[in-house]
Amino acid sequence: MERGRLFQRRRNCRFCHENALIDFKDAGLLRTFLTERGRIIPRRISGNCMRHQRELTIAIKRARTIAMLTFAEER
């Protein structure tokens, strides 16, 4: 049996597709891009384009600074 490469379907950027805005005050949206431990999900997993992943990262960091999101979850 030959072992070929596994090809996954290319994810489309959610923000490009829906023309949605990234706002640091929208904690519900930002939480979908965090793991259960509070880390930011990388671009290759979330499927965001580079531009929107950068905007998302900045928005998450701003929301953490004004205490809308936690920096890390407690164990």
N, C-alpha and C positions, 0 to 999 in steps of 0.2 A: 504494500500500500504506500503510495507516494504521499509525502507530506508537502502540501503546498502552503502558500502564504494565506493567512486569514485576512480577508478584506472586510472591513466594517463599513457600513453605510456612512457617508459623510454627513455630519450634522450641520444643519443650517443655523445661522445666528438668529436667535430669538428676537433680538432687538432690531436687526435689519429687516427681518420678515414682517414684523408687526408694526414697525415704525414707532416703537415704544421709547419713552424717555427714561433715563436712569436718574432717579432722584434719591439723595441720601436720606430723605425723610420717610421714604417708603420702606420700612423695616421688614414688612412681610415679603416683599420682592427680594430684598437683599439676603434674607435668611435662606432662600432656596439655593443660593450659591455658596453656602457655608456647610461644612461637614458638621457632624454632631459634636465634635470637639472644638469647633469654632474656627477652623482653618478655611481659607478661601479655596474653592474648587478650581483646579487648573483649567486652562483654556481647552486643552485636548479632550477633557472629559465633559465640560459644560457645553462645548460646541459653539462658543461665542467667537466672533471675529476679533482680531487683535485690537482694533480701535475700541470696541465695546467692552472687551475684557479689561482694558486699561481704565476706562471710565468707571466700570463696575468696581474695580479694586480701590480707586480713589473714593468712590461713594461709600464703600464699606468702611474704609479707614476714617472717613469723616463721621459716619454714624457711630463708630466706636468711640471717637473722641468726645462726642456730646452725649454719650451713654445711652444711645438708642439700641445699640447692640453690645454684647459682651465681648471682651477680648478673648476669653477662653471659658469653656464650660467647666463647672466644678465636678469633681469625681464623686 
